[in-house]
């Protein structure tokens, strides 16, 4: 009789104080993303999006790396396919990658990438599509696609110019060079730098702060902010009006107004007559 071995999960999800932490769990390959990991990530994000008790999300990596990008062995297998199939197989893979990036980018909760080591290629894109990035002192970020004869395919050509400006984004993509934490902070590639030993604790504290507000208002604000650079002022105002109409109906708004009026009434009673 043979024993059935359970295949280890490629990601680990934990929830503490209403903050979900997603840890990429292929440390032996610096958390390179293969098809199975991508599927597990999408499924986890869908569950988190539907869980009202979760207020914010942290994405990090196990081991010494955040994410080395796409799995090179997978690239090799794709190139071994018949020439007539390479292009379509690549197109189909792109759809899956874009589904993952869009799912994380559009998640209706604040997201933080806690970059604990190298974030390269698709790993860098994964960090960039989060709302915020906090990097450890041992982190590095690189748009390494050009070193593999590729273009950024995980949203980097959309997200990177919005963080560092167009000319800087071109320079980082054309060279594929590594950016260390001090420079990354200076050019706006990351938002904060933390000591390696406190990275997750610092990210947890920040996530709690970001997720403390009304969940509906945060989700609606994020959905509009994510589109801001593509909208006219009139379109942004229109979406804002619709979102505010929804907020007016929420329990969160009604309770906040009632609490404010109650405090003001109590303060008035304390004034001398």
C-alpha positions, 0 to 999 in steps of 0.5 A: 500500500502506497502513501498518498502525499499531499502536494504543498500549496503554492500560496499560503493565506492567513487572516489576522485582525481582519487583514489577509496575508497571501504568501507566495510559497515556492521558495526553492524557485524564489516564488516564480509563478507557474500555472498552478500558483496563478490559479491558486492566487486567483481563487484566493483573491476571489474568496477574499473579495467576497469576505466582508470580514477582511478589510485589507490584503498583504501580498508577500513571499516565503523565503528570501525572494518576493517573486522571481517572475514567470517560471522559466521551465514553463517558458522552455516547455512553451517554446518546445511546442510546434511552431504553429501553436506557439503564438496562440498558446502564448496569447492564451497564457496572456489572458490568464496572466491579465486575469490575475493582475486585474483581479488583484488590481481591482480587489475592492479592498486596500492592497499592500505588496510587502516586498521581502526580496527580489521582485523581478519581471512578473513579480515586479508587476505583481507588486506594482498592481497593488495599491501600495508597496513597502520594501524591506532593506534587502528588496530589489525590483527589476523589470527584467523582461528585456533580459529574456527578449520579452516586453512587460506583460503583467501590467508593468507598462501601465502601472510603472509610468503612473508611479515613476513617470514615462521617461523613468519607466522607459529607462527601467524597462529598456535596461532591466536594471535592478532598483534597490530600496533607497532609490526605489523610495526616492523615485516613487517606485515604492512607498515605504522601506522597512527593516527586514525583520519588521517588514510584515509587522509594519505592513500589517499596521499600515493595512489596519490603518488603510482598512479602518474606514467604511468598506463601501466608501473605500471600495467605491473610491478605489474603483474610481481612482483606478480609472482616474488617468483615463477619465475626463473630469466630467466622467470622474464627477459622474462616477463620484455622484453615483458612488456617493448615492450608494454611500448615502444608503449604507449602514456605515454612513447612517451610523456615522452621522448618528454618532456625530450628532450624538457627540455634538448634542452631548457637547452642547449639554456640557456648555454653561447655560 
